[in-house]
Amino acid sequence: MRQWFKILTVAGLVTGAPAAALAQEEGEQPSLSAQDQAALATMNAAVVDGHVIPAFKAQAEAGAALATAADAFCKAPDAAGLDKLRLAFGAASDGWQKVQHLRFGPTELFMRSSRLMFWPDPRDSVGRQLADLLAKKDPALFAPAGLEQQSVSVQGLPALERLLYGDDATKLLAGDGEAKLRCAAVAGIAANVATVAAQALADWTGGSIDYEKLVKTAGPGNDIYRSASEATVELFKSLYLAVEVVADRKLSKPLGENAGAARPRLLEQWRSGRALRNVMLDLEAAKGLWDAGMGSAVRQRDGALAAEVDKALAEVLNAAGQVSPPLETALGDPARRPAVEALVAKATALKTLIAQKVAPALGIPLGFNALDGD
């Protein structure tokens, strides 16, 4: 397999820098055969059609339903309505998890990923910024024109989670001025989530960008992807990221060195009890991308490797299913913690397999050390 791309930097992996830009920095042009490029183009289209577009459509639909539920609740706030709103919040969070690994193109435009899910948040920017806004007692700050001027930390799901599940969530039902202010915040943030999700879908499926077309028509004359293999890099990075967030980000710091050192409040969306579900959705997203076309492309070149990845994906999903919820307490429970540790081990092994073997099989010779920044 001929090399065309020396090494992806850690920054490129994490931030989703366009593959063409990275290749240009390395001073190399694609050198895969026309037949190889054609096979990758077929794979790219299959992944976009079978995984990417459906995920963004689901996110947009869930975002719209969230905004509708927020409006309905604020018109007649009661406990039953709050329960329904929380369900809509959960669906919108699911929608984000299904696209969170696709950190390129429309997801990164206009800081959309940060506006939807500002996490991790080690300095509690969400809490501080939201408290500051509420303290001003001005509902207009949460209207579209006002909210878009605020920090990204208060524009998305983490801020909404605080309002719906935080210690002050019952204030939404108080029937006073504070309740109305908080409802304005809920409705405004929900509307923003819906807008951002809809914009991402629009940029994938048409409009002034039509990123679907950019990926599918990679080649000479395409300003973003000069070859199919450059677009494949983006999809490969997405597969890797879906596993890496589980192996290195969402569990490692909260897990700590032992049960006594566990820090459950570092988990993503711990207030709403979604941390374990999010991990499962991330892993399911990795499998979904693989099954949509990347697995078939690898299978045509190396059947044994494809079978190895299939097995590793099944094992890591099974490991996630063995963790007894809630994850928040499992971290510090000596009896349940080993299942979490086993999950991290399986995710790390899958990440290593993807980096060391899948990339070269696709004609993308990325070193594992380069991916991890070791």
C-alpha positions in Angstrom: 0.0 0.0 0.0 1.5 3.3 -1.1 1.8 6.1 1.4 0.3 9.5 0.7 -0.1 10.9 4.2 2.8 10.7 6.7 1.3 11.4 10.1 -1.8 13.0 11.5 -1.1 15.2 14.4 -3.0 15.1 17.7 -4.4 18.5 17.0 -5.7 17.4 13.7 -7.4 14.4 15.2 -9.0 16.3 18.0 -10.0 19.5 16.2 -11.0 17.9 12.9 -8.6 20.0 10.7 -9.4 19.3 7.1 -7.5 16.4 5.7 -6.4 18.4 2.6 -4.9 21.1 4.8 -2.9 18.5 6.8 -1.7 16.8 3.7 -0.6 20.1 2.3 1.4 20.8 5.4 3.2 17.6 4.9 4.0 18.5 1.3 2.6 15.3 -0.1 -0.1 14.5 -2.6 -2.3 11.4 -2.7 -0.6 8.4 -4.3 -3.1 5.6 -4.1 -4.0 4.0 -7.3 -7.2 5.0 -9.2 -8.7 1.7 -8.3 -8.0 2.3 -4.6 -9.4 5.8 -4.8 -12.5 4.5 -6.5 -13.0 1.9 -3.7 -12.6 4.6 -1.0 -15.1 6.9 -2.8 -17.7 4.1 -2.8 -17.0 3.5 0.9 -17.2 7.3 1.7 -20.6 7.5 0.0 -21.9 4.5 1.8 -20.9 5.8 5.2 -22.4 9.2 4.5 -25.7 7.8 3.3 -25.9 5.0 5.9 -24.5 6.7 9.0 -23.7 10.4 8.7 -26.9 11.8 7.2 -29.3 9.7 9.2 -27.5 10.7 12.4 -27.8 14.4 11.7 -31.4 14.0 10.7 -32.2 12.3 14.0 -30.4 15.1 15.9 -32.3 17.8 14.1 -35.6 16.0 14.7 -34.9 15.5 18.4 -33.8 19.2 18.7 -37.1 20.4 17.1 -39.1 18.1 19.5 -37.1 19.5 22.4 -38.0 23.1 21.5 -41.7 22.1 21.1 -41.7 20.4 24.5 -40.1 23.4 26.2 -42.6 25.7 24.8 -45.5 23.4 25.9 -44.1 23.1 29.4 -43.6 26.9 29.8 -47.2 27.6 28.8 -48.5 25.3 31.6 -45.7 24.2 33.9 -46.5 21.2 36.1 -44.7 18.1 37.2 -46.1 15.9 34.4 -44.9 18.5 31.8 -41.5 18.6 33.4 -41.2 14.8 33.1 -42.1 15.1 29.4 -39.6 17.9 28.9 -36.9 15.8 30.5 -37.7 12.9 28.1 -37.3 15.3 25.2 -34.0 16.5 26.7 -32.9 12.9 26.8 -33.8 12.4 23.2 -31.9 15.5 22.2 -28.9 14.4 24.2 -29.1 11.0 22.4 -29.1 12.9 19.1 -25.9 14.7 20.0 -24.1 11.6 21.1 -24.9 10.0 17.7 -23.0 12.8 15.9 -20.5 13.9 18.5 -17.7 11.9 16.8 -18.3 13.5 13.4 -16.1 16.5 14.4 -15.5 17.9 10.9 -17.3 20.1 8.4 -20.7 21.4 9.6 -20.3 20.2 13.2 -17.3 22.5 13.7 -18.6 25.4 11.8 -19.6 28.4 14.0 -18.5 26.4 17.1 -21.5 24.2 16.8 -20.1 21.3 18.8 -19.2 23.6 21.7 -22.5 25.4 21.6 -24.4 22.1 21.8 -22.2 20.3 24.3 -19.7 22.3 26.2 -17.9 19.5 28.0 -15.6 18.8 29.7 -16.0 21.8 31.9 -13.3 21.7 34.5 -13.8 25.3 35.6 -17.6 25.1 35.9 -18.1 27.7 33.2 -21.6 26.4 32.6 -22.6 26.9 36.2 -21.0 30.3 36.6 -22.2 31.8 33.3 -25.7 30.5 33.8 -25.9 31.8 37.3 -24.7 35.2 36.1 -27.3 35.4 33.4 -30.1 34.3 35.7 -29.0 36.9 38.2 -29.7 39.7 35.7 -33.3 38.7 35.7 -33.8 39.6 32.0 -35.7 37.0 29.9 -34.5 38.8 26.8 -31.0 37.5 27.4 -32.3 34.0 26.5 -34.1 35.0 23.4 -32.3 34.1 20.1 -30.7 37.5 19.6 -29.6 37.6 23.2 -28.4 34.0 23.7 -26.2 34.0 20.6 -24.2 36.9 22.2 -23.5 34.8 25.3 -20.8 32.3 26.1 -21.1 29.0 24.3 -21.2 27.3 27.7 -24.8 28.5 28.2 -26.1 27.8 24.8 -26.6 24.1 24.8 -27.4 20.8 26.6 -25.2 21.2 29.7 -26.9 24.5 30.6 -30.3 22.9 30.0 -29.4 20.0 32.1 -28.6 22.3 35.0 -32.0 23.9 34.7 -33.9 20.6 34.4 -31.9 18.4 36.8 -29.9 20.8 39.1 -30.6 21.5 42.7 -32.9 24.4 41.7 -34.9 22.5 39.1 -38.0 22.6 41.3 -38.0 26.4 41.0 -39.5 25.8 37.5 -42.7 24.8 39.2 -42.9 27.6 41.7 -45.3 29.8 39.7 -43.5 33.0 40.4 -41.2 35.4 38.6 -38.2 33.2 39.1 -40.0 30.3 37.5 -40.9 32.5 34.5 -37.3 33.6 34.1 -36.1 30.0 34.3 -38.7 28.9 31.8 -37.5 31.6 29.5 -34.0 30.2 29.9 -35.2 26.6 29.2 -37.2 27.6 26.1 -34.4 29.8 24.8 -31.7 27.2 25.2 -33.9 24.5 23.8 -34.7 26.7 20.7 -31.0 27.3 20.3 -30.2 23.6 20.4 -32.9 23.0 17.7 -31.5 25.8 15.5 -27.9 24.6 15.7 -28.9 21.0 15.0 -31.0 22.1 12.0 -28.2 24.3 10.7 -25.8 21.4 10.8 -28.2 19.1 8.9 -28.8 21.8 6.3 -25.1 22.2 5.7 -24.7 18.5 5.2 -27.6 18.2 2.8 -27.6 21.3 0.7 -27.6 25.0 1.1 -24.4 27.0 0.5 -22.1 24.2 1.7 -23.6 20.8 0.9 -21.0 18.9 2.7 -22.5 15.6 1.5 -21.6 16.6 -2.0 -18.1 17.7 -1.0 -17.4 14.3 0.5 -18.9 12.3 -2.4 -17.2 14.4 -5.1 -13.7 14.4 -3.6 -11.1 14.9 -6.3 -9.5 17.5 -8.6 -11.4 20.8 -8.4 -12.7 20.0 -4.9 -11.3 22.7 -2.6 -11.8 20.6 0.6 -11.0 17.0 -0.5 -8.6 16.6 -3.4 -9.1 12.9 -3.4 -11.4 10.2 -2.0 -8.6 9.2 0.4 -8.6 12.7 2.0 -12.3 12.4 2.7 -11.7 8.9 4.1 -9.3 10.4 6.6 -12.2 12.4 8.1 -14.4 9.3 8.4 -11.5 7.3 9.9 -10.9 10.0 12.5 -14.6 9.9 13.4 -14.4 6.1 14.0 -11.3 6.6 16.1 -12.8 9.5 18.1 -16.0 7.5 18.9 -13.9 5.0 20.7 -11.2 7.3 22.0 -13.7 9.4 23.9 -14.7 6.3 25.9 -11.2 5.0 26.3 -9.5 8.2 27.3 -11.9 11.0 28.1 -15.3 10.1 29.5 -14.2 7.4 31.9 -10.5 7.7 32.7 -10.5 10.9 34.9 -13.8 10.1 36.7 -12.5 6.5 37.3 -9.5 7.6 39.3 -6.7 5.3 40.5 -9.0 3.3 42.8 -12.6 3.3 44.2 -11.7 5.8 46.9 -10.3 8.2 44.4 -13.3 8.1 42.0 -14.7 11.4 40.9 -18.2 10.8 39.5 -18.9 14.5 39.1 -16.4 14.5 36.2 -18.7 12.2 34.3 -20.5 13.7 31.3 -24.2 14.6 32.1 -24.1 13.0 35.6 -26.9 15.2 36.9 -29.4 13.6 34.5 -27.8 10.1 35.0 -26.9 9.8 31.4 -23.1 9.1 31.7 -23.4 5.3 31.0 -25.9 5.7 28.3 -23.7 8.3 26.5 -20.8 5.8 26.6 -23.0 3.1 25.1 -24.2 5.5 22.4 -20.7 6.5 21.5 -19.7 2.9 21.1 -22.8 2.1 19.1 -21.9 5.1 16.8 -18.5 3.6 16.2 -20.2 0.3 15.2 -22.7 2.1 13.1 -20.0 3.9 11.1 -18.0 0.7 10.7 -21.1 -1.3 9.6 -22.2 1.4 7.2 -19.3 0.9 4.8 -15.9 1.1 6.4 -16.1 -2.5 7.5 -16.9 -3.7 4.0 -14.0 -1.7 2.6 -11.6 -3.3 5.0 -13.1 -6.7 4.5 -12.4 -6.6 0.8 -8.7 -6.0 1.6 -8.2 -8.0 4.7 -11.0 -10.3 5.8 -9.2 -11.5 9.0 -8.7 -7.9 10.1 -12.4 -7.0 9.5 -13.4 -10.0 11.6 -11.0 -8.9 14.3 -12.6 -5.5 14.4 -16.1 -7.0 14.4 -15.2 -9.1 17.4 -13.6 -6.1 19.2 -16.6 -4.0 18.7 -18.9 -6.7 20.0 -16.7 -7.2 23.0 -16.6 -3.5 24.0 -20.3 -3.1 23.6 -20.8 -6.2 25.7 -18.4 -4.8 28.3 -20.5 -1.6 28.4 -23.6 -3.7 29.0 -21.9 -5.4 31.9 -21.6 -2.2 33.9 -24.3 -2.0 36.5 -25.9 1.4 36.5 -25.8 4.1 37.6 -22.2 4.7 36.5 -22.0 7.5 39.0 -21.9 5.0 41.9 -20.3 2.1 40.1 -17.0 4.0 39.9 -16.7 4.0 43.7 -18.2 0.6 44.4 -15.5 -2.1 44.8 -17.9 -4.8 43.6 -19.1 -2.9 40.4 -15.9 -1.0 39.6 -14.1 -3.9 37.9 -16.7 -3.9 35.1 -16.0 -0.3 34.4 -12.2 -1.0 34.4 -12.9 -3.9 32.0 -14.8 -1.5 29.7 -11.9 0.9 29.6 -9.5 -1.9 28.8 -11.7 -3.1 25.9 -12.1 0.4 24.6 -8.4 1.0 24.7 -7.7 -2.3 22.9 -10.2 -1.4 20.2 -8.7 2.1 19.8 -5.2 0.6 19.4 -6.5 -1.9 16.8 -8.1 0.9 14.8 -5.0 3.0 14.9 -2.5 0.3 14.2 -4.3 -1.9 11.7 -7.4 -0.3 10.2 -5.7 2.9 9.0 -3.0 1.1 7.0 -5.7 -1.2 5.6 -7.4 1.8 4.2 -4.2 3.2 2.8 -3.9 5.7 5.7 -0.6 4.8 7.4 -1.2 6.6 10.7 1.1 5.6 13.6 -0.6 4.8 16.9 1.8 7.0 18.7 1.0 9.9 16.4 -2.7 9.4 17.1 -2.3 9.3 20.9 0.4 12.0 21.1 2.8 9.7 22.9 
